Amino acid sequence: MSVDSTFTSQRGTGRKASGSSLLLGRIVRRILSGALVLWAAVTLSFISVYLAPGDIVSLLIGEQVRTPAIEAAIRAEWGLDKPLYSQYLSYLWRILHGDFGRSYLLNTDVTGLVLNQLWPTLKLTGLALVISVVFAVLMAVATAHRRWGRRIAGSVELLLASTPSFWLGIVLLFVFSFTLRWFPVAGDRGFSSLVLPALSLGLAQGAVIAQVLRRGLEDALDEPFALTLRAWGIGNITIRLRHALRHAALPAVTLTGWLIGGLLSGAVITEQVFGRPGLGKITVDAVLGKDLPVVLAVAIFSAFVYVVMSTLVDILYLLIDPRLRDAPVSTEETP
């Protein structure tokens, strides 16, 4: 092997290692940013308790009968006899260890209550996210650069994006549960009871993603690489799915990260419409019963799920677009 080839090989290896280090550094920064957002959410929950009108003990008791024993337990739990900074640090320490306090209205541990209802909500939002992505990809790939298909798809997407998820859920219930009797009306009895809630929650989000994805797909199909692939005799569907879709996915992936919060908030109402268990039911019950510990726990859990999903989307963005791995940090666009 010549000296030049050896030098070239070493330079390529060094460049690859440098690119991997840059990618790892950006992933670490995304994770740290997510942790910072989560810390801000926990801090805001603590501040909201002290800024709310009324006595803190009364706020935490809610509509429960106020007794000296309950008051003493709350003061000991929150350290109300200590300085404010000590109360804040104690609150952070408890949240970090998964201790969200106790619901004195329900006389139960808040962490266990929320965790028992978290899985049904995650199943609903997860399936809704899959429906959103699949619907968006099918609509965009099938109608990009096709005049009448684009018009029809655009009208359908506009209708879905403008329809509230709870109203769409009622329509789906009337057609597929009350009339056709294909799916159960309410409850959580297997996959069949999950289909209609996930459709009512995911189609609206998928319509928004499809509009962005179609625009990116049409731009990608106009690029020189698409013309070259056509000249090589590669089929149109293969070009769209294997080549153009990856280029078009970048803005759609970013938008998906933003819409995850909409899925979580929409799940609260959707679960009520379909009578499903989950965070929606306990959130509504906690708000109506003024059960503040449960409300705070649900808010923090929702923020945690949103931060985790958004961080994963940001990391996926880096993996999809190789240019961002080697780009200088100062010139990198934040997705």
PEBEL-V745193 format. One record per backbone hydrogen bond with DSSP energy under -0.5 kcal/mol. NH is the residue of the N-H (numbers start at 0). CO is the residue of the C=O. Records with the same first field share a line. If there is no record, write none. Layout:
# PEBEL-V745193
NH = CO, CO
This chain:
# PEBEL-V745193
5 = 1
6 = 2
7 = 3
8 = 4
9 = 5
10 = 6
11 = 7
12 = 8
13 = 9
14 = 10
15 = 11
16 = 12
17 = 13
18 = 14
19 = 15
20 = 16
21 = 17
22 = 18
23 = 19
24 = 20
25 = 21
26 = 22
27 = 23
28 = 24
29 = 25
30 = 26
31 = 27
32 = 28
33 = 29
34 = 30
35 = 31
36 = 32
37 = 33
38 = 34
39 = 35
40 = 36
41 = 37
42 = 38
43 = 39
44 = 40
45 = 41
46 = 42
47 = 43
48 = 44
49 = 45
50 = 46
51 = 47
58 = 54
59 = 55
60 = 56
61 = 57
62 = 288
63 = 60
66 = 64
70 = 66
71 = 67
72 = 68
73 = 69
74 = 70
75 = 71
76 = 72
77 = 73
78 = 74
79 = 74
81 = 78
86 = 82
87 = 83
88 = 84
89 = 85
90 = 86
91 = 87
92 = 88
93 = 89
94 = 90
95 = 91
96 = 92
97 = 94
98 = 93
99 = 97
102 = 107
103 = 101
106 = 102
107 = 102
109 = 100
110 = 100
112 = 108
113 = 109
114 = 110
115 = 111
116 = 112, 113
117 = 113
118 = 114
120 = 116
121 = 117
122 = 118
123 = 119
124 = 120
125 = 121
126 = 122
127 = 123
128 = 124
129 = 125
130 = 126
131 = 127
132 = 128
133 = 129
134 = 130
135 = 131
136 = 132
137 = 133
138 = 134
139 = 135
140 = 136
141 = 137
142 = 138
143 = 139
145 = 142
146 = 144
149 = 145
150 = 146
151 = 147
152 = 148
153 = 149
154 = 150
155 = 151
156 = 152
157 = 153
158 = 154
159 = 155
160 = 156
161 = 157
162 = 158, 159
163 = 161
167 = 163
168 = 164
169 = 165
170 = 166
171 = 167
172 = 168
173 = 169
174 = 170
175 = 171
176 = 171, 172
177 = 172
178 = 173
179 = 174
181 = 175
182 = 175
186 = 273
192 = 189
193 = 190
194 = 190
195 = 191
197 = 193
198 = 194
199 = 195
200 = 196
201 = 197
202 = 198
204 = 200
205 = 201
206 = 202
207 = 203
208 = 204
209 = 205
210 = 206
211 = 207
212 = 208
213 = 209
214 = 210
215 = 211
216 = 212
217 = 213
218 = 214
219 = 215
220 = 216
221 = 217, 218
222 = 219
225 = 222
226 = 222
227 = 223
228 = 224
229 = 225
230 = 226
231 = 227
232 = 229
233 = 228
238 = 234
239 = 235
240 = 236
241 = 237
242 = 237, 238
243 = 238
244 = 239
246 = 242
247 = 243
248 = 244
249 = 246
251 = 247
252 = 248
253 = 249
254 = 250
255 = 251
256 = 252
257 = 253
258 = 254
259 = 255
260 = 257
262 = 258
263 = 259
264 = 260
265 = 261
266 = 262
267 = 263, 264
268 = 264
269 = 265
270 = 266
271 = 267
272 = 268
273 = 269
274 = 271
275 = 270
278 = 116
281 = 277
282 = 278
283 = 279
284 = 280
285 = 281
286 = 282
287 = 283
288 = 284
289 = 286
290 = 285
291 = 58, 289
293 = 290
294 = 290
295 = 291
296 = 292
297 = 293
298 = 294
299 = 295
300 = 296
301 = 297
302 = 298
303 = 299
304 = 300
305 = 301
306 = 302
307 = 303
308 = 304
309 = 305
310 = 306
311 = 307
312 = 308
313 = 309
314 = 310
315 = 311
316 = 312
317 = 313
318 = 314
319 = 315
320 = 316
321 = 319
323 = 320
324 = 321
325 = 321
326 = 322
330 = 327
331 = 327, 328
